[in-house]
Amino acid sequence: MLEIFSIALIFATIRSATPLIFAALGGMFSERSGVINIALEGLMLAGAFTAAVTTYELYELQTKLDLPPSIAPFAPSIAAFGGLIAGVIAGAVLAFVYAIACIKFEADQVVAGFGINILMLGLPALLSSKLYDSAGSTQQIKKAYLLPDLLGINVASFLAFLLVPICWYVLYKTPFGLRLRAVGENPAAADAAGVGVLKLRYTAVVLSGVLAAAGGAYLSIGQSSLFTRGMTAGRGFIALAALILAKWRPIQVLLACLFFGFTEALTIPLSNYRLASGETIPVQFVQIIPYVLTIIVLAGFVGLSRAPKALGVPYRKEK
Amino acid sequence: MKILREILSPLVAVIAAFVVGGIIVALIGDNPFATFGLLVGNSFGSLRDVGYMLFYATPLIFTGLAVAVAFRCGLLNIGAEGQLYVAAFATAWVGIKFGGTIVNVFGKEENWSWMSLPAILLVPLCILTAIVAGGIWGAIPGILKAKFGSHEVINTIMLNFIAIALVSYFTQYYYKVPGDAILQTAPIGEAAHIPRISQFIPGMPDFVPLSVAFLLAILMCVLVYIFLWKTKWGYELRAVGENASAAEYGGISPKKQIIIAMTISGGLAGMVAVGEVLGNRYLYYHDFSGEVGFLGIAVALLGRNHPLGVFIAALFFAILLRGGIFVDAFTEYVSKDLVEVLQAVVILFVASLQRLSKK
């Protein structure tokens, strides 16, 4: 059994945790401001799809153009980071739509979030069948054009880990963070103190779209090399569970995401592991490990964690 | 006036969906009017068209009711998909084990069943299995919410993945006919088959898989209505959905109602298995659902969580599902995924208009 634990497992844990860290930090901003973010899954998909399409199209464009030798070495990076930026923009736009529904129209946030998720199952499939004549997946991208690795770790993973202290600083040490937390706990008091509650919530939700989409982009142009339908496979929800487990705090978010990343990483050595009988463990049992653990962890820890007080409650100014 | 207010927001949502969808279709490069003509115009031309449309509507009525009952208790059941997977497999299992299934394994006959029950026992047993299996899978997130307070949306999503994986495991390793390239079980016994509507309506072709499960769906609409509005249990369930703390103050246990609502919801979702396993393919086929569990959420929202509304909304989405096949085949670029986009826009608009329609 010990051969399962290896250096490779550590690297796999980092890889699996990366999209979760992005999404959970995104969810943290939204939920700390009082807006539930069930839409993380859809926001990730928006980032993943847009990034895959943009990177591939930039690659295509570059092969058609005759690039001068001074630019040519940077061409793959331009494609990869161009994809990441485009994905992030798509996430921000979609999150803004979600914010309008939740904040302006006071929609049921869980229902609207689910709508965003469904939209991001259908829309990429619709567009990819037009672009590439394939419902659900985009063209394969060459390895050189993906987000690059440094020392065996993807740049997006470095970015995710770097974001944790940054988000901590923003949340606890800046006026923006203070106002954000106030709005999520007691919007009326924050309003009375002169904080623009709705504007702050819009900012927080859009920020969550940016971060979740970056996590999605990592999936399509970092971890794998194309977009496939529903490729997030519940990661947006696992990120939410991590957020709850972390009690909506950034450092703990990192630890929770590493835990869930570890459970996903375990699936690789476990699916190759041979039982005493010489058989492998059926892939279906290995696949469900992260999902089962998510349920168990939620059941065990949710009672200990306290959500932001105004979470899920639309705010309307007293007249 | 009350009815007008009730149907106003669904109507606006549908119109909005077609406007947004039309813009997307035009941007993609097809004619929106021609596309929508294909989408809505292929469900009424003949008995065959109507039969297929009602066949698509049947599972949507079940999942729509399932989601609506949970909604009435203030819960969003995104787990109908997993519940109907578990139910469909369990139903096929009973249909094999008690239906006298004999399987041809590489030329050798093997008896896979324990006994051969007559139709009069086997069909009710199979239907009961569908309800109980779906109900159990629905009860799990209900219990988790009631006991630990963990959110049903996350748990039902996780349980969907778990259900689909487990059912695929049992199918692949134990109930697939060896040599079969498709992930599906052995066929259920013939005694478990339920009649198709084509037997009663002259002119309806035999191959239209519309079965008496559709009548069961109508019956469930009536029963859910009676349960929710004419019984004490339904009143208590709705009271929790309206205001859980007020209900608790009034002596109703929200925890108990949450478990009851999720169990009923799962049972209703499980009934999808009746039409699929007993009336359509006569076996468990692993990719059967086409995400009708998720579509049930749009059906319930558009139907304003009322059985009559659910019925109408299910017909609406059934028309789109049938039309989607024609859109796939006869437009240049647009695929049937358009239906999912329309579904999403409907959900977003119904959710956004909720507050306006309450005033």
Interface residues (C-beta under 8 A of the other chain):
Chain A: I38 V97 A101 F105 E106 A107 D108 V110 V111 A112 F114 G115 I116 I118 L119 L121 G122 L123 A125 L126 L127 S129 K130 A135 A233 G234 F237 L240 A241 I244 P282 Q284 F285 Q287 I288 Y291 V292 T294 I295 L298 A299 G300 V302 G303 P314
Chain B: I24 I28 G29 L76 I78 L144 K147 F148 G149 S150 H151 V153 I154 N155 I157 M158 L159 F161 I162 A165 L166 S168 Y169 Q172 Y173 F294 I297 A298 L301 Y333 V334 S335 D337 L338 V339 E340 V341 Q343 A344 V345 I347 L348 V350 A351 S352 L353 Q354 R355 L356
